[in-house]
């Protein structure tokens, strides 16, 4: 049942939280919940640079556009690479939210999740994009913080707890204690890189060229990080690089483990690098608290088992790992007085540098 106070506030304010992800953009409206969950894609006219389609409509035409239209992700590796396209995408989603309101209300606050490794320039670009889209006040929160809050981790406690958020463009790892990030690591290897691993594997082994959408489908369907109780098989389709003709081949979860090995090795190394810097007290805490996985990449079959066996700690997925960032950001807006300390500065990066 909806909180009556939140419902009344939603009639006179419009506070929204956004997970501006490389793969997907999620929008949560205060008092209503998640109202938008769409791919972070735009279709752009090459000559005029005008955005023609946004979100799901843009992703559906990947590889099927005329020469004058290109489909692209304006967010690459967790940061804005195409500012104008990002601003247009944000404005499109925000206007959809406004149009869904019971009565017209001004947009008050927007809070957006950013990678912990984002520079001050990249953080300012996110704020500018949100303000260009109509936000009166634009706030930032580091994605691991938002994800930890969304996953329900006890980050306010004295004892350390650890989270790994595997998104589309970045993998964020952070250890929390006493409301602060004690130590963190961020690498630009995540879901997109895994898709590229699949494309490379199929090209090298089968001379088969597949698109990103097919590679992503294969990853989600038969991708695995560890041996499965019952191995899976699926058919992938593409173009034979020798004959130039359409072709399909079967690929198994066993092969997918081999295909995804480069990305999984990089993610494991990032976790190892972080743990090697952790104080002994933190390591002792982590033996009890373990590692929580969030983000779309955490859904890869066998990933918790692989990391748990490799690092000798308990590893588990959060409930609904895809929405942890946006739900955590929403929690900050809902309790700003108690959560303001979790906000990130747009002027400084995670090391305090301008």
N, C-alpha and C positions, 0 to 999 in steps of 0.2 A: 504494500500500500504506500502511495506517495506521501512523503512528509508534507503536511499542510503548510508549514512555514516556508519550505522550499518552493512549494507551488505558488504561494502568494508573492514571494520575491521574484519568481520567474515571470510574473505578469508585469513587473515594473522595471526589471533589469534583464540584460542579456549577457551573461558571463559564459564564455565558452573555453574549453581546453582542447588543444590540438596536438596530436602526435603526427608531426610532419615528417613521415618516414620516407625512406628511399623507395620502398616498394608500395606502401599504402599510406593514405592519410585518413586518420580517424578524428572525428569531431564529437565532443561531448558537450551538451548544453546543461547548464546548472538547473537541477530540478527535473530534468527529463531523461538524462542518460545519453548513451551513444546514439546519435541520429544519422551519422554519415560514416561509412567505412568503404572507401573506394581506392582503386589503384592510383598511384601518383604519376599519372601519365597525361601528357597534353599532345594534341596534334596541331602543328604550326605550319602556316603558309611560308615557304622558304623566301619568297620575294618580299612580302609585306611584313613578315614576322608576326602576323596576326594569329592569335590562338583560335582554332576552329572547333576543337572538341576537348573535353576535360574528363579525367577520371576513367570510369569503366568504358564510356563511349569511345575514348581515345585508344585504350588498350585493345579493344575489339578489332580495330582496323590496322594493328601492327602488321607490316609486311603486305598490306593490301591497299596502299595509298597510291595516288597518281604521282608523277615525278615532282610536282610542285609542292607536295605536302610531305612533311616528315613527322614521325611520332617520336617523342623523346621524354625522358624523365628530367624534370627541372631540378630535382634533388639527386645529387650523385655522392656516394660515399657519406651520406648523412648530412651533407651541407649543400647550400644553394649554389648551383652552377649556372642557372639561367634565371637571373633575378626577375626580369619582366614576366616570364612565363610562370614563375612561382607566385608572383603577386597576383597574376590573373587567376591562377588556380585557387589561391586562397580566397580571393574576392568571390569567385564562383561558389565555393563551398559555403562561405559566410553568408552570401546572399540567399542561398538555399535555406540556411538556418533561419534567417530573418523572415523569409516568406512563410516558414512553417509556424511562426509565432501566432498565438491566438489573437493578440492585438499588437499593432506596431509599437516596438520599443527600440530605443537607441542602443547600439552595441557599446557596452561599457568596457569590460576587460576581456583580454585574450591572453591565455598562457600557453606557451609552445615549448615542447621538449626539444633540447639540443644535445648533441653528443658531448661527452665530457671532454673530448679532445678538440672541440671546436675553438678556433682562434677568436680573438676579440673582433676581427673584421667579419668573420662568418656569423658571429652572434649578432652583431649590429645589422647585418643583412637580413637576418630573420625578423628582428624588430621592425626594420624599415618596411619589409614586405607585409607584415601584419598591420602596420599603421596605414600603409598604402591601400590595404583592403578595407579600411574603415574602422579599425580598432581605436578607441579613445585612449586606452592604456594597454601596452603590450608588455608582457612579463615572460621571463624565461626560467626554465628549470632543467637541470642536467638530467638526461634520460635515465641514468642508473638510479638517481634519487627518486624520480617519478615512478620508475618501474618497481623499485623496492616498496614504495608506499602502496602502489597498486597491488603488489603481491602479498601485502600484509606482513612484511618482514619487520621485526622489532628493532628498527634502526635507532630508536631513541634510547635503547638500553646501553649499559656499560659494556656488555660482552659483544664481541665482534660477530658480524654476520656478513656473508658474501653473496653477491649476485653477478650473473653473467647474462647480459641482454644481447642476443644475436638477432640483429635486424636484417634489412636488405643490403645496406651498404657498410655498416660498421658492427663490430663486436665490442661491447663495453663491459668491462669487468671492474667491480668496485667492492671494497671492504668497508663496512660501516661500523661505527661505534660512537655512542654518545652524540647522536644527531649529525655526525660529520663523516665525510669520506676520508678514511684513514690512509688508504692507498688505492690507486686506480691504474688501469691500463686500457688503451683504446687502439684497435687496429682496424684498418679498412679492408677487412676480409670478413665476409658474411654470406648471406643468401645469394647475392648477385655473383660473387666469386665462385660459389658452388655451382651455379648454373653454367658459368664459363668452363668450369672443370668438366662438366658433362658434355658440352659442345666439343671441347678439345678431345676428350676420350673417344667419342663417336667418330670424329673426323680421322683421328690417328689409327684407330683399330678397324673401323668398318668403311672408311672413305665416305662417310655419310655426313652431309652438312644439314644440321637441324637448326631451327630458329630458337630464340630465347624462350618463347612460350612452350615449345615442346620439351626443351631441356628442363624448364621449371616443373612441368607436369611429371616428367620422369623422376625428378628428385623427390617430389611429394608422394609419388605412387610407390616407387620401389627403392628410393634412396635409403641408405642405412649406414650407420657409423660402426655397428658391431654385428656379429652374426645373429641372424634371426632364428627363432624356433622353427619357422617354416619360411624358407626363402621364397621371394616373389619374382615374377616375370611379367614384363609388359612389352608391347610392340610400339616402337618409335618410328616415325615417318619423316623423310626428308629427301634430299637430292643426292644421288650418287655422284661423287666428284670426278669419277673417271668417265662414266657413260653420259652424265648430265641428265639422266632420267630419274623419275620418282622411284623411291625404293623404301622398303620397310624392313627392319630387323628387330629381333627380340633381344632385350637386355635384361639381365637379372640383378637382384639386389646384391649378389656377390660381386658382379662387375661394378656396380655403383659404388661399393665400398672402395674399390680400387680407383674409380674415377674421382671420388670426393676426397681422397687421401691428402692432396696438397692443401686444401682449405682446412681440413680437420687438423692437420699437423700444425698449421699456422695458429689456429685457435688454441690448441693445446700448449704451444710454445708461449703464447701470450699469457696464459694462465700460469705457466711455470715461472715466467719472468716476474710476474706479480708476487707469487708466493715466495720467491727467493729474496724479495725486498721486505717481506713482512717481518715485524718483530716477533720474537718467540711467544710473547703473550697472545698475540693475534693468532698465531698458528695453533696454540693450545685451544683457543676458543673455537676455531674452525673445525677441529676434530669433533666437537659437539654439535655445532650449528650447521656445518656442511655448506653446500653450494646450491643456490636456487637458480634455475634457468628460466628466462623469459624471452619474448620475441619469437617471430615466426620461425627462425632457424632452429629454435629449441625443439620444434616438433619433429625433427629428423629422427627416424626410427633408430633406437639403440644408443642415442647420444648420452643420456644420463648414465647408462651402464658402462659405456666406454670411458667417460671421464671419471666415474667412480672407481673403476678398476685401476686406471692409470695413476690417480692421485690419492687413492686410499682414503677417500672421504665420502660421506653420503651426498648424493646428487639427486635432485628431483626437479620436476617441472612445476611452475606455479599454475594455479587454476586460471584457465583462459589466458595463456601467456601472450597472445596477440594484442590484448587490450590493456596490459598492465600500465604502460606509459600514460595513456590518455586517462585512465581511471585514477592514477596517482596524481596527475596534474589537476584533475577535477577535485580531488580531496584537498589539495592546497588551496584552491579557490573557495571551497566550502568552509574551510577553517583557517582563513588567512591570518588571524591573530596568533594562532598557535604554530602556523607553518611558514611564516614569512621568512624565517631563517634559511629555509630550503631553496629560496629563489636564487637564481644565478645572475651575476652582473653581466650586462651586455658590453661593458667597457673593458672587462678583463677576462682572460681565459682561466682554465681551472688551476693554473699555477700562479694566478694573480698578476699576470703580465698584461699590459695594455696592448 
